[in-house]
Amino acid sequence: MDACVYLRRLGYHGALAPTVRTLRGLSRRHMLSVPFENLDIGRGRAIALDVERFVAKIVRERRGGFCY
């Protein structure tokens, strides 16, 4: 996964040092930028629990995440 592409998807422009403040900033941007969506369920698509599929859906396709 290209972290820079993910950060652009989130619109995150803060520090990247491994601190609690950074984690809070990243979590906030993720929550505000990646909405919940369940379109795959309505389309009859299987929910794939694999990192590459998550990245493709959320980052490249700019779709939302899901809760499981």
mmCIF file of the N, C-alpha and C atoms, coordinates in Angstrom:
data_MODEL
# 
_entry.id   MODEL 
# 
loop_
_atom_site.group_PDB 
_atom_site.id 
_atom_site.type_symbol 
_atom_site.label_atom_id 
_atom_site.label_alt_id 
_atom_site.label_comp_id 
_atom_site.label_asym_id 
_atom_site.label_entity_id 
_atom_site.label_seq_id 
_atom_site.pdbx_PDB_ins_code 
_atom_site.Cartn_x 
_atom_site.Cartn_y 
_atom_site.Cartn_z 
_atom_site.occupancy 
_atom_site.B_iso_or_equiv 
_atom_site.pdbx_formal_charge 
_atom_site.auth_seq_id 
_atom_site.auth_comp_id 
_atom_site.auth_asym_id 
_atom_site.auth_atom_id 
_atom_site.pdbx_PDB_model_num 
ATOM 1   N N  . MET A 1 1  ? 0.843   -1.178  0.000  1.00 0.00 ? 1  MET A N  1 
ATOM 2   C CA . MET A 1 1  ? 0.000   0.000   0.000  1.00 0.00 ? 1  MET A CA 1 
ATOM 3   C C  . MET A 1 1  ? 0.885   1.237   0.000  1.00 0.00 ? 1  MET A C  1 
ATOM 4   N N  . ASP A 1 2  ? 0.526   2.198   -0.808 1.00 0.00 ? 2  ASP A N  1 
ATOM 5   C CA . ASP A 1 2  ? 1.239   3.461   -0.870 1.00 0.00 ? 2  ASP A CA 1 
ATOM 6   C C  . ASP A 1 2  ? 0.622   4.417   0.151  1.00 0.00 ? 2  ASP A C  1 
ATOM 7   N N  . ALA A 1 3  ? 1.332   4.649   1.240  1.00 0.00 ? 3  ALA A N  1 
ATOM 8   C CA . ALA A 1 3  ? 0.800   5.483   2.319  1.00 0.00 ? 3  ALA A CA 1 
ATOM 9   C C  . ALA A 1 3  ? 0.494   6.900   1.847  1.00 0.00 ? 3  ALA A C  1 
ATOM 10  N N  . CYS A 1 4  ? 1.267   7.430   0.914  1.00 0.00 ? 4  CYS A N  1 
ATOM 11  C CA . CYS A 1 4  ? 1.034   8.792   0.415  1.00 0.00 ? 4  CYS A CA 1 
ATOM 12  C C  . CYS A 1 4  ? -0.318  8.895   -0.291 1.00 0.00 ? 4  CYS A C  1 
ATOM 13  N N  . VAL A 1 5  ? -0.684  7.870   -1.040 1.00 0.00 ? 5  VAL A N  1 
ATOM 14  C CA . VAL A 1 5  ? -1.977  7.858   -1.731 1.00 0.00 ? 5  VAL A CA 1 
ATOM 15  C C  . VAL A 1 5  ? -3.107  7.825   -0.692 1.00 0.00 ? 5  VAL A C  1 
ATOM 16  N N  . TYR A 1 6  ? -2.953  7.015   0.341  1.00 0.00 ? 6  TYR A N  1 
ATOM 17  C CA . TYR A 1 6  ? -3.949  6.942   1.408  1.00 0.00 ? 6  TYR A CA 1 
ATOM 18  C C  . TYR A 1 6  ? -4.073  8.295   2.120  1.00 0.00 ? 6  TYR A C  1 
ATOM 19  N N  . LEU A 1 7  ? -2.960  8.925   2.429  1.00 0.00 ? 7  LEU A N  1 
ATOM 20  C CA . LEU A 1 7  ? -3.000  10.218  3.112  1.00 0.00 ? 7  LEU A CA 1 
ATOM 21  C C  . LEU A 1 7  ? -3.682  11.274  2.246  1.00 0.00 ? 7  LEU A C  1 
ATOM 22  N N  . ARG A 1 8  ? -3.442  11.242  0.947  1.00 0.00 ? 8  ARG A N  1 
ATOM 23  C CA . ARG A 1 8  ? -4.134  12.158  0.030  1.00 0.00 ? 8  ARG A CA 1 
ATOM 24  C C  . ARG A 1 8  ? -5.635  11.875  0.030  1.00 0.00 ? 8  ARG A C  1 
ATOM 25  N N  . ARG A 1 9  ? -6.000  10.603  0.048  1.00 0.00 ? 9  ARG A N  1 
ATOM 26  C CA . ARG A 1 9  ? -7.426  10.223  0.092  1.00 0.00 ? 9  ARG A CA 1 
ATOM 27  C C  . ARG A 1 9  ? -8.093  10.812  1.323  1.00 0.00 ? 9  ARG A C  1 
ATOM 28  N N  . LEU A 1 10 ? -7.367  10.822  2.432  1.00 0.00 ? 10 LEU A N  1 
ATOM 29  C CA . LEU A 1 10 ? -7.907  11.358  3.675  1.00 0.00 ? 10 LEU A CA 1 
ATOM 30  C C  . LEU A 1 10 ? -7.864  12.882  3.729  1.00 0.00 ? 10 LEU A C  1 
ATOM 31  N N  . GLY A 1 11 ? -7.011  13.482  2.927  1.00 0.00 ? 11 GLY A N  1 
ATOM 32  C CA . GLY A 1 11 ? -6.810  14.923  3.024  1.00 0.00 ? 11 GLY A CA 1 
ATOM 33  C C  . GLY A 1 11 ? -5.988  15.278  4.256  1.00 0.00 ? 11 GLY A C  1 
ATOM 34  N N  . TYR A 1 12 ? -5.131  14.352  4.662  1.00 0.00 ? 12 TYR A N  1 
ATOM 35  C CA . TYR A 1 12 ? -4.312  14.556  5.868  1.00 0.00 ? 12 TYR A CA 1 
ATOM 36  C C  . TYR A 1 12 ? -3.026  15.277  5.496  1.00 0.00 ? 12 TYR A C  1 
ATOM 37  N N  . HIS A 1 13 ? -2.753  16.378  6.208  1.00 0.00 ? 13 HIS A N  1 
ATOM 38  C CA . HIS A 1 13 ? -1.544  17.162  5.942  1.00 0.00 ? 13 HIS A CA 1 
ATOM 39  C C  . HIS A 1 13 ? -0.731  17.398  7.213  1.00 0.00 ? 13 HIS A C  1 
ATOM 40  N N  . GLY A 1 14 ? -0.997  16.625  8.255  1.00 0.00 ? 14 GLY A N  1 
ATOM 41  C CA . GLY A 1 14 ? -0.321  16.823  9.532  1.00 0.00 ? 14 GLY A CA 1 
ATOM 42  C C  . GLY A 1 14 ? 0.995   16.073  9.629  1.00 0.00 ? 14 GLY A C  1 
ATOM 43  N N  . ALA A 1 15 ? 1.527   16.064  10.831 1.00 0.00 ? 15 ALA A N  1 
ATOM 44  C CA . ALA A 1 15 ? 2.793   15.385  11.121 1.00 0.00 ? 15 ALA A CA 1 
ATOM 45  C C  . ALA A 1 15 ? 2.640   13.877  10.925 1.00 0.00 ? 15 ALA A C  1 
ATOM 46  N N  . LEU A 1 16 ? 3.762   13.215  10.682 1.00 0.00 ? 16 LEU A N  1 
ATOM 47  C CA . LEU A 1 16 ? 3.747   11.760  10.512 1.00 0.00 ? 16 LEU A CA 1 
ATOM 48  C C  . LEU A 1 16 ? 4.546   11.036  11.589 1.00 0.00 ? 16 LEU A C  1 
ATOM 49  N N  . ALA A 1 17 ? 5.054   11.777  12.557 1.00 0.00 ? 17 ALA A N  1 
ATOM 50  C CA . ALA A 1 17 ? 5.789   11.163  13.662 1.00 0.00 ? 17 ALA A CA 1 
ATOM 51  C C  . ALA A 1 17 ? 4.854   10.206  14.406 1.00 0.00 ? 17 ALA A C  1 
ATOM 52  N N  . PRO A 1 18 ? 5.368   9.074   14.866 1.00 0.00 ? 18 PRO A N  1 
ATOM 53  C CA . PRO A 1 18 ? 4.515   8.094   15.555 1.00 0.00 ? 18 PRO A CA 1 
ATOM 54  C C  . PRO A 1 18 ? 4.152   8.543   16.974 1.00 0.00 ? 18 PRO A C  1 
ATOM 55  N N  . THR A 1 19 ? 3.184   9.444   17.048 1.00 0.00 ? 19 THR A N  1 
ATOM 56  C CA . THR A 1 19 ? 2.741   9.974   18.338 1.00 0.00 ? 19 THR A CA 1 
ATOM 57  C C  . THR A 1 19 ? 1.238   9.792   18.475 1.00 0.00 ? 19 THR A C  1 
ATOM 58  N N  . VAL A 1 20 ? 0.749   9.976   19.679 1.00 0.00 ? 20 VAL A N  1 
ATOM 59  C CA . VAL A 1 20 ? -0.689  9.906   19.928 1.00 0.00 ? 20 VAL A CA 1 
ATOM 60  C C  . VAL A 1 20 ? -1.393  11.013  19.147 1.00 0.00 ? 20 VAL A C  1 
ATOM 61  N N  . ARG A 1 21 ? -0.790  12.175  19.074 1.00 0.00 ? 21 ARG A N  1 
ATOM 62  C CA . ARG A 1 21 ? -1.390  13.294  18.342 1.00 0.00 ? 21 ARG A CA 1 
ATOM 63  C C  . ARG A 1 21 ? -1.561  12.942  16.853 1.00 0.00 ? 21 ARG A C  1 
ATOM 64  N N  . THR A 1 22 ? -0.552  12.310  16.268 1.00 0.00 ? 22 THR A N  1 
ATOM 65  C CA . THR A 1 22 ? -0.638  11.896  14.867 1.00 0.00 ? 22 THR A CA 1 
ATOM 66  C C  . THR A 1 22 ? -1.743  10.865  14.689 1.00 0.00 ? 22 THR A C  1 
ATOM 67  N N  . LEU A 1 23 ? -1.793  9.890   15.573 1.00 0.00 ? 23 LEU A N  1 
ATOM 68  C CA . LEU A 1 23 ? -2.831  8.860   15.503 1.00 0.00 ? 23 LEU A CA 1 
ATOM 69  C C  . LEU A 1 23 ? -4.218  9.480   15.588 1.00 0.00 ? 23 LEU A C  1 
ATOM 70  N N  . ARG A 1 24 ? -4.389  10.423  16.487 1.00 0.00 ? 24 ARG A N  1 
ATOM 71  C CA . ARG A 1 24 ? -5.682  11.111  16.603 1.00 0.00 ? 24 ARG A CA 1 
ATOM 72  C C  . ARG A 1 24 ? -6.032  11.839  15.307 1.00 0.00 ? 24 ARG A C  1 
ATOM 73  N N  . GLY A 1 25 ? -5.050  12.526  14.731 1.00 0.00 ? 25 GLY A N  1 
ATOM 74  C CA . GLY A 1 25 ? -5.280  13.262  13.490 1.00 0.00 ? 25 GLY A CA 1 
ATOM 75  C C  . GLY A 1 25 ? -5.645  12.345  12.336 1.00 0.00 ? 25 GLY A C  1 
ATOM 76  N N  . LEU A 1 26 ? -4.928  11.233  12.214 1.00 0.00 ? 26 LEU A N  1 
ATOM 77  C CA . LEU A 1 26 ? -5.214  10.268  11.157 1.00 0.00 ? 26 LEU A CA 1 
ATOM 78  C C  . LEU A 1 26 ? -6.594  9.627   11.354 1.00 0.00 ? 26 LEU A C  1 
ATOM 79  N N  . SER A 1 27 ? -6.900  9.264   12.577 1.00 0.00 ? 27 SER A N  1 
ATOM 80  C CA . SER A 1 27 ? -8.203  8.655   12.874 1.00 0.00 ? 27 SER A CA 1 
ATOM 81  C C  . SER A 1 27 ? -9.337  9.621   12.554 1.00 0.00 ? 27 SER A C  1 
ATOM 82  N N  . ARG A 1 28 ? -9.158  10.853  12.916 1.00 0.00 ? 28 ARG A N  1 
ATOM 83  C CA . ARG A 1 28 ? -10.183 11.877  12.650 1.00 0.00 ? 28 ARG A CA 1 
ATOM 84  C C  . ARG A 1 28 ? -10.387 12.046  11.146 1.00 0.00 ? 28 ARG A C  1 
ATOM 85  N N  . ARG A 1 29 ? -9.301  12.178  10.392 1.00 0.00 ? 29 ARG A N  1 
ATOM 86  C CA . ARG A 1 29 ? -9.413  12.358  8.942  1.00 0.00 ? 29 ARG A CA 1 
ATOM 87  C C  . ARG A 1 29 ? -10.047 11.124  8.292  1.00 0.00 ? 29 ARG A C  1 
ATOM 88  N N  . HIS A 1 30 ? -9.712  9.931   8.793  1.00 0.00 ? 30 HIS A N  1 
ATOM 89  C CA . HIS A 1 30 ? -10.311 8.720   8.238  1.00 0.00 ? 30 HIS A CA 1 
ATOM 90  C C  . HIS A 1 30 ? -11.821 8.729   8.482  1.00 0.00 ? 30 HIS A C  1 
ATOM 91  N N  . MET A 1 31 ? -12.227 9.034   9.700  1.00 0.00 ? 31 MET A N  1 
ATOM 92  C CA . MET A 1 31 ? -13.659 9.034   10.023 1.00 0.00 ? 31 MET A CA 1 
ATOM 93  C C  . MET A 1 31 ? -14.423 10.076  9.206  1.00 0.00 ? 31 MET A C  1 
ATOM 94  N N  . LEU A 1 32 ? -13.790 11.216  8.928  1.00 0.00 ? 32 LEU A N  1 
ATOM 95  C CA . LEU A 1 32 ? -14.462 12.279  8.181  1.00 0.00 ? 32 LEU A CA 1 
ATOM 96  C C  . LEU A 1 32 ? -14.408 12.069  6.667  1.00 0.00 ? 32 LEU A C  1 
ATOM 97  N N  . SER A 1 33 ? -13.506 11.228  6.190  1.00 0.00 ? 33 SER A N  1 
ATOM 98  C CA . SER A 1 33 ? -13.293 11.070  4.750  1.00 0.00 ? 33 SER A CA 1 
ATOM 99  C C  . SER A 1 33 ? -13.788 9.755   4.173  1.00 0.00 ? 33 SER A C  1 
ATOM 100 N N  . VAL A 1 34 ? -13.927 8.738   5.013  1.00 0.00 ? 34 VAL A N  1 
ATOM 101 C CA . VAL A 1 34 ? -14.315 7.408   4.530  1.00 0.00 ? 34 VAL A CA 1 
ATOM 102 C C  . VAL A 1 34 ? -15.627 7.034   5.207  1.00 0.00 ? 34 VAL A C  1 
ATOM 103 N N  . PRO A 1 35 ? -16.754 7.306   4.529  1.00 0.00 ? 35 PRO A N  1 
ATOM 104 C CA . PRO A 1 35 ? -18.045 7.016   5.144  1.00 0.00 ? 35 PRO A CA 1 
ATOM 105 C C  . PRO A 1 35 ? -18.334 5.520   5.185  1.00 0.00 ? 35 PRO A C  1 
ATOM 106 N N  . PHE A 1 36 ? -19.276 5.146   6.018  1.00 0.00 ? 36 PHE A N  1 
ATOM 107 C CA . PHE A 1 36 ? -19.778 3.773   6.015  1.00 0.00 ? 36 PHE A CA 1 
ATOM 108 C C  . PHE A 1 36 ? -20.600 3.597   4.751  1.00 0.00 ? 36 PHE A C  1 
ATOM 109 N N  . GLU A 1 37 ? -20.471 2.473   4.083  1.00 0.00 ? 37 GLU A N  1 
ATOM 110 C CA . GLU A 1 37 ? -21.350 2.141   2.969  1.00 0.00 ? 37 GLU A CA 1 
ATOM 111 C C  . GLU A 1 37 ? -21.454 0.639   2.840  1.00 0.00 ? 37 GLU A C  1 
ATOM 112 N N  . ASN A 1 38 ? -22.613 0.184   2.393  1.00 0.00 ? 38 ASN A N  1 
ATOM 113 C CA . ASN A 1 38 ? -22.841 -1.255  2.266  1.00 0.00 ? 38 ASN A CA 1 
ATOM 114 C C  . ASN A 1 38 ? -23.389 -1.608  0.882  1.00 0.00 ? 38 ASN A C  1 
ATOM 115 N N  . LEU A 1 39 ? -22.914 -0.917  -0.146 1.00 0.00 ? 39 LEU A N  1 
ATOM 116 C CA . LEU A 1 39 ? -23.413 -1.143  -1.507 1.00 0.00 ? 39 LEU A CA 1 
ATOM 117 C C  . LEU A 1 39 ? -23.109 -2.548  -2.010 1.00 0.00 ? 39 LEU A C  1 
ATOM 118 N N  . ASP A 1 40 ? -21.976 -3.117  -1.608 1.00 0.00 ? 40 ASP A N  1 
ATOM 119 C CA . ASP A 1 40 ? -21.626 -4.464  -2.061 1.00 0.00 ? 40 ASP A CA 1 
ATOM 120 C C  . ASP A 1 40 ? -22.671 -5.481  -1.601 1.00 0.00 ? 40 ASP A C  1 
ATOM 121 N N  . ILE A 1 41 ? -23.193 -5.313  -0.408 1.00 0.00 ? 41 ILE A N  1 
ATOM 122 C CA . ILE A 1 41 ? -24.203 -6.240  0.105  1.00 0.00 ? 41 ILE A CA 1 
ATOM 123 C C  . ILE A 1 41 ? -25.450 -6.178  -0.777 1.00 0.00 ? 41 ILE A C  1 
ATOM 124 N N  . GLY A 1 42 ? -25.898 -4.969  -1.097 1.00 0.00 ? 42 GLY A N  1 
ATOM 125 C CA . GLY A 1 42 ? -27.062 -4.799  -1.955 1.00 0.00 ? 42 GLY A CA 1 
ATOM 126 C C  . GLY A 1 42 ? -26.850 -5.331  -3.368 1.00 0.00 ? 42 GLY A C  1 
ATOM 127 N N  . ARG A 1 43 ? -25.619 -5.322  -3.809 1.00 0.00 ? 43 ARG A N  1 
ATOM 128 C CA . ARG A 1 43 ? -25.288 -5.828  -5.144 1.00 0.00 ? 43 ARG A CA 1 
ATOM 129 C C  . ARG A 1 43 ? -25.034 -7.338  -5.149 1.00 0.00 ? 43 ARG A C  1 
ATOM 130 N N  . GLY A 1 44 ? -25.089 -7.949  -3.966 1.00 0.00 ? 44 GLY A N  1 
ATOM 131 C CA . GLY A 1 44 ? -24.859 -9.387  -3.864 1.00 0.00 ? 44 GLY A CA 1 
ATOM 132 C C  . GLY A 1 44 ? -23.397 -9.787  -3.955 1.00 0.00 ? 44 GLY A C  1 
ATOM 133 N N  . ARG A 1 45 ? -22.489 -8.831  -3.771 1.00 0.00 ? 45 ARG A N  1 
ATOM 134 C CA . ARG A 1 45 ? -21.057 -9.133  -3.807 1.00 0.00 ? 45 ARG A CA 1 
ATOM 135 C C  . ARG A 1 45 ? -20.600 -9.669  -2.454 1.00 0.00 ? 45 ARG A C  1 
ATOM 136 N N  . ALA A 1 46 ? -19.703 -10.598 -2.484 1.00 0.00 ? 46 ALA A N  1 
ATOM 137 C CA . ALA A 1 46 ? -19.139 -11.134 -1.238 1.00 0.00 ? 46 ALA A CA 1 
ATOM 138 C C  . ALA A 1 46 ? -18.261 -10.074 -0.583 1.00 0.00 ? 46 ALA A C  1 
ATOM 139 N N  . ILE A 1 47 ? -18.279 -10.052 0.737  1.00 0.00 ? 47 ILE A N  1 
ATOM 140 C CA . ILE A 1 47 ? -17.412 -9.143  1.485  1.00 0.00 ? 47 ILE A CA 1 
ATOM 141 C C  . ILE A 1 47 ? -16.065 -9.820  1.645  1.00 0.00 ? 47 ILE A C  1 
ATOM 142 N N  . ALA A 1 48 ? -15.053 -9.265  1.014  1.00 0.00 ? 48 ALA A N  1 
ATOM 143 C CA . ALA A 1 48 ? -13.702 -9.836  1.083  1.00 0.00 ? 48 ALA A CA 1 
ATOM 144 C C  . ALA A 1 48 ? -12.930 -9.144  2.196  1.00 0.00 ? 48 ALA A C  1 
ATOM 145 N N  . LEU A 1 49 ? -12.414 -9.913  3.113  1.00 0.00 ? 49 LEU A N  1 
ATOM 146 C CA . LEU A 1 49 ? -11.640 -9.357  4.230  1.00 0.00 ? 49 LEU A CA 1 
ATOM 147 C C  . LEU A 1 49 ? -10.156 -9.481  3.928  1.00 0.00 ? 49 LEU A C  1 
ATOM 148 N N  . ASP A 1 50 ? -9.725  -8.759  2.919  1.00 0.00 ? 50 ASP A N  1 
ATOM 149 C CA . ASP A 1 50 ? -8.313  -8.797  2.570  1.00 0.00 ? 50 ASP A CA 1 
ATOM 150 C C  . ASP A 1 50 ? -7.806  -7.382  2.314  1.00 0.00 ? 50 ASP A C  1 
ATOM 151 N N  . VAL A 1 51 ? -6.598  -7.131  2.744  1.00 0.00 ? 51 VAL A N  1 
ATOM 152 C CA . VAL A 1 51 ? -6.030  -5.782  2.740  1.00 0.00 ? 51 VAL A CA 1 
ATOM 153 C C  . VAL A 1 51 ? -6.042  -5.159  1.350  1.00 0.00 ? 51 VAL A C  1 
ATOM 154 N N  . GLU A 1 52 ? -5.654  -5.904  0.331  1.00 0.00 ? 52 GLU A N  1 
ATOM 155 C CA . GLU A 1 52 ? -5.618  -5.344  -1.030 1.00 0.00 ? 52 GLU A CA 1 
ATOM 156 C C  . GLU A 1 52 ? -6.999  -4.899  -1.490 1.00 0.00 ? 52 GLU A C  1 
ATOM 157 N N  . ARG A 1 53 ? -8.027  -5.663  -1.145 1.00 0.00 ? 53 ARG A N  1 
ATOM 158 C CA . ARG A 1 53 ? -9.382  -5.275  -1.528 1.00 0.00 ? 53 ARG A CA 1 
ATOM 159 C C  . ARG A 1 53 ? -9.829  -4.028  -0.775 1.00 0.00 ? 53 ARG A C  1 
ATOM 160 N N  . PHE A 1 54 ? -9.466  -3.929  0.513  1.00 0.00 ? 54 PHE A N  1 
ATOM 161 C CA . PHE A 1 54 ? -9.782  -2.723  1.288  1.00 0.00 ? 54 PHE A CA 1 
ATOM 162 C C  . PHE A 1 54 ? -9.143  -1.497  0.640  1.00 0.00 ? 54 PHE A C  1 
ATOM 163 N N  . VAL A 1 55 ? -7.872  -1.606  0.300  1.00 0.00 ? 55 VAL A N  1 
ATOM 164 C CA . VAL A 1 55 ? -7.140  -0.484  -0.302 1.00 0.00 ? 55 VAL A CA 1 
ATOM 165 C C  . VAL A 1 55 ? -7.784  -0.101  -1.633 1.00 0.00 ? 55 VAL A C  1 
ATOM 166 N N  . ALA A 1 56 ? -8.079  -1.084  -2.460 1.00 0.00 ? 56 ALA A N  1 
ATOM 167 C CA . ALA A 1 56 ? -8.699  -0.804  -3.757 1.00 0.00 ? 56 ALA A CA 1 
ATOM 168 C C  . ALA A 1 56 ? -10.027 -0.073  -3.575 1.00 0.00 ? 56 ALA A C  1 
ATOM 169 N N  . LYS A 1 57 ? -10.866 -0.570  -2.686 1.00 0.00 ? 57 LYS A N  1 
ATOM 170 C CA . LYS A 1 57 ? -12.194 -0.002  -2.484 1.00 0.00 ? 57 LYS A CA 1 
ATOM 171 C C  . LYS A 1 57 ? -12.132 1.407   -1.896 1.00 0.00 ? 57 LYS A C  1 
ATOM 172 N N  . ILE A 1 58 ? -11.383 1.572   -0.828 1.00 0.00 ? 58 ILE A N  1 
ATOM 173 C CA . ILE A 1 58 ? -11.386 2.826   -0.088 1.00 0.00 ? 58 ILE A CA 1 
ATOM 174 C C  . ILE A 1 58 ? -10.484 3.880   -0.712 1.00 0.00 ? 58 ILE A C  1 
ATOM 175 N N  . VAL A 1 59 ? -9.307  3.482   -1.173 1.00 0.00 ? 59 VAL A N  1 
ATOM 176 C CA . VAL A 1 59 ? -8.346  4.461   -1.683 1.00 0.00 ? 59 VAL A CA 1 
ATOM 177 C C  . VAL A 1 59 ? -8.516  4.687   -3.183 1.00 0.00 ? 59 VAL A C  1 
ATOM 178 N N  . ARG A 1 60 ? -8.392  3.633   -3.980 1.00 0.00 ? 60 ARG A N  1 
ATOM 179 C CA . ARG A 1 60 ? -8.422  3.819   -5.432 1.00 0.00 ? 60 ARG A CA 1 
ATOM 180 C C  . ARG A 1 60 ? -9.828  4.105   -5.965 1.00 0.00 ? 60 ARG A C  1 
ATOM 181 N N  . GLU A 1 61 ? -10.843 3.410   -5.444 1.00 0.00 ? 61 GLU A N  1 
ATOM 182 C CA . GLU A 1 61 ? -12.211 3.612   -5.919 1.00 0.00 ? 61 GLU A CA 1 
ATOM 183 C C  . GLU A 1 61 ? -12.929 4.732   -5.170 1.00 0.00 ? 61 GLU A C  1 
ATOM 184 N N  . ARG A 1 62 ? -12.302 5.242   -4.097 1.00 0.00 ? 62 ARG A N  1 
ATOM 185 C CA . ARG A 1 62 ? -12.834 6.333   -3.275 1.00 0.00 ? 62 ARG A CA 1 
ATOM 186 C C  . ARG A 1 62 ? -14.241 6.023   -2.733 1.00 0.00 ? 62 ARG A C  1 
ATOM 187 N N  . ARG A 1 63 ? -14.421 4.764   -2.343 1.00 0.00 ? 63 ARG A N  1 
ATOM 188 C CA . ARG A 1 63 ? -15.687 4.339   -1.764 1.00 0.00 ? 63 ARG A CA 1 
ATOM 189 C C  . ARG A 1 63 ? -15.553 4.317   -0.254 1.00 0.00 ? 63 ARG A C  1 
ATOM 190 N N  . GLY A 1 64 ? -16.616 3.932   0.413  1.00 0.00 ? 64 GLY A N  1 
ATOM 191 C CA . GLY A 1 64 ? -16.621 3.900   1.862  1.00 0.00 ? 64 GLY A CA 1 
ATOM 192 C C  . GLY A 1 64 ? -16.182 2.553   2.413  1.00 0.00 ? 64 GLY A C  1 
ATOM 193 N N  . GLY A 1 65 ? -16.042 2.530   3.720  1.00 0.00 ? 65 GLY A N  1 
ATOM 194 C CA . GLY A 1 65 ? -15.676 1.305   4.416  1.00 0.00 ? 65 GLY A CA 1 
ATOM 195 C C  . GLY A 1 65 ? -16.923 0.609   4.929  1.00 0.00 ? 65 GLY A C  1 
ATOM 196 N N  . PHE A 1 66 ? -16.727 -0.418  5.712  1.00 0.00 ? 66 PHE A N  1 
ATOM 197 C CA . PHE A 1 66 ? -17.868 -1.127  6.278  1.00 0.00 ? 66 PHE A CA 1 
ATOM 198 C C  . PHE A 1 66 ? -17.538 -1.590  7.681  1.00 0.00 ? 66 PHE A C  1 
ATOM 199 N N  . CYS A 1 67 ? -18.565 -1.991  8.397  1.00 0.00 ? 67 CYS A N  1 
ATOM 200 C CA . CYS A 1 67 ? -18.417 -2.465  9.769  1.00 0.00 ? 67 CYS A CA 1 
ATOM 201 C C  . CYS A 1 67 ? -18.679 -3.958  9.786  1.00 0.00 ? 67 CYS A C  1 
ATOM 202 N N  . TYR A 1 68 ? -17.837 -4.695  10.464 1.00 0.00 ? 68 TYR A N  1 
ATOM 203 C CA . TYR A 1 68 ? -18.066 -6.140  10.556 1.00 0.00 ? 68 TYR A CA 1 
ATOM 204 C C  . TYR A 1 68 ? -17.866 -6.620  11.960 1.00 0.00 ? 68 TYR A C  1 
# 
